[in-house]
Amino acid sequence: MSLTKRDLVMRISDETGLVQADVYNVIQKTLDYIVESLAQGVNVEFRNFGVFEVQTRKPRIGRNPNKPENVVTIPERKVVKFKVGKIMKQQVTASK
């Protein structure tokens, strides 16, 4: 099971009394700004939640396990990493 954007919208709307369309727009705009910042190479930090950061993976050599004689060059690429914040880590660890 997973928490969807729709689930968030409904829950926030129910708890705050705000119209679902308004809540949806705020959530969507927030996500848009996060993606925009990461695309520009800017880290996004939410204190006590975590940090989204862009890292560059070095190019490397890959091989097909079924045909190890075939060498494939995997190019350099950018990936988004998430480092969990202290409070979230404590809550998730305690919930086991």
N, C-alpha and C positions, 0 to 999 in steps of 0.2 A: 504494500500500500504506500502511496506517496501523497504528499500535500501539493495540490495544484494551485495555480494562480486564482482560479475560480473559487476554490475553498477559502483562500485568504480573503478574497473580496467579500464573500458571504459572511465570514466570521467577523471581519472588521466592521462591516455594515451593521450586523446584528448588535455588536457590542457598543458601537458609537452612535447609531441612529442615522448615520450618513447614507445618502443614496448610493446604491451599488455602482451606478455609472460613474459617480464622482470618485469613489474608492478605486475602481478599476483604472481610471485615468491617472490617478496619483501613483498607483503601483506601476503601471506601464511606463509612465514618464521616468520614474526612479530607475527602472531596469534599463530604459533607453540611455539615460545619462551614465549608468555604470558601464554599459557596453561601449558607449562613445569614448569614455575616458580610457578604458582598457585598450581600445583600438588605437588610441593616440600614445599608448605606452605609459600612461599614468596609473599608478597603483591606487586602489580604492580601499580605504580603511574605515571600518565601523568599529569604534572602540568597544571592547568587551565581546564583540561578535567575531571579528576576524578581518583578514586582509586579503584582497584579491590582487595578485601581482602578475605581470607579464614576464615570462622568462623565455630565453632563446635556447632551444636545443641545438647542439652542435650537429653538423652533418656526420653521418656514420655509414658503415658498411653493413648491409643486411644480407641474409642468405635464406633461400627457400629450404625449409627442413626436408622436403621431399627430393630436392635437387640441389644439394649443397655446392655443386660446382658452379651454379649460377649466382653471381655476385650482383647485388643491387645496391646502388648508392642512394641512401636516404638523405634528402637535402636538409639544410638548416631550416628550422621552423620555429614560430612563436607559439607558446602555449600559456594558458592561464592557470596559475596555481592558487590554491586557497590555503592560507595558514589560519587555523582556528584560534580564536581569542581565548583568554584565560577563563572567563566566566562560562562561556559556552562549553569549553572542554570539561570544566568541573561538573556542569549539569548533565552533560551527556554521559560522562564516566559514572556519575552517581546513579544514573537511571538504569543501570544493568541489573 
